Amino acid sequence: MARILYLTQIEIDHGAIALLPQECERIGMRRPLVVTDAGVRAAGVLAQALAPLGALPHAVFDGTPSNPTEAAVRAAVEVYRANDCDGLIAVGGGSSIDLAKGVAILATHPGALKTYATIEGGSPKISEAVAPLIAVPTTAGTGSEVARGAIVIVDDGRKLGFHSWHLMPKAAILDPALTAGLPPFLTAATGMDAIAHCLETFMAPAINPPADGIALDGLARGWAHIERATRDGQDREARWNMMSASMQGALAFQKGLGCVHSLSHSLGGVNPKLHHGTLNAVFLPAVVRFNAAAESIQRERRLQRIAQAIGLGRCDEHGSEVADAIRDLNERLGLPAGLAAMGVTPELFERIIDGAMADHCHKTNPRIATRDDYRQMLQASL
């Protein structure tokens, strides 16, 4: 049986941040905790985002690491409780939004965070008691502002997923102006994260025609505008379309993701300094080639439909044209040519494969990968 749910109220436009106070009022937040990171604060983006709040009392936690951790979640929960907060506003990229979702759980539920991880059977334990969340993304990449999941590195070092419809933000305020100052490299890396979401969810075998349509449209928008947004951060049309592509990828990935994210989640746990979107970009070509033989991919002509969305004239049954086009786009964007350029060596492969096999995205790939399959994908991405 296919379940299709779209629940978040989304505001997307230049200047949409002006709606923040009315969204707080609608949801009933009278003293929110704002979750962000030091870079967003130093760049002045936090002040820009919070200016509409005026005199509304709020506390700020700006200790979000580049890959959110359980320790950081606990630290934010302490601030939440110390200031008698009644909700959360996440201002930042996917890390801040995911950290805020972790706070939404731990501020209202007992025990360690891993208790609520998807692969630990914890999803049903996440109840409607979670703290309400408003998400204000400052990057166009993860789409966490409209997603039911979060990724957090727990205390034992695993990078785990947490999924519940209760975790979906009550409102997502998408103001492309908040992304205008994002440096070119991060624009490219986060943009490829959005493109990876659109690609992987479209390839996932679950039945969800609306998600497929949203993913393909998001892919077309992202592919057509990522180079423009990277080249000129003030390109309003490009920034708007990248923000939409990011949101659309996340709306669609309720279908599930796949081997790209299994590998990225695992390697991100092994080395938390590696950027998730960059890893996705590097893994995509090898995974596209691996998925090409999947029965669902062949039956639904999915690679051909992807090729059409990104403006290719054709695509063979092996996915070569699509994989090569992704590799070439990465090069034009100035992203690393492979894992070796990011300091990843074959000695790490077995640890990466261990994590990938256990990841929640592993079983929603159109082909279930073996350890040897993952090893070959890693070698091809080196």
Secondary structure, DSSP 8 states (H G I E B T S, - for coil): --------EEEESTTGGGGHHHHHHHHT-SSEEEE-BHHHHHTTHHHHHHGGGTT---EEE-B--SS-BHHHHHHHHHHHHHTT--EEEEEESHHHHHHHHHHHHHTTS-S-GGGG-GGGT-GGG--TTS--EEEEESSSS--GGG-SEEEEE-TTS-EEEEE-GGGS-SEEEE-GGGGTT--HHHHHHHHHHHHHHHHHHHHS-S--HHHHHHHHHHHHHHHHHHHHHHH-TT-HHHHHHHHHHHHHHHHHGGG---HHHHHHHHHHHH-TTS-HHHHHHHHHHHHHHHHTT-HHHHHTTHHHHHHHHTT-S---TT-HHHHHHHHHHHHHHT--SSSGGGT--GGGHHHHHHHHHHSTTGGGSSS---HHHHHHHHHHH-
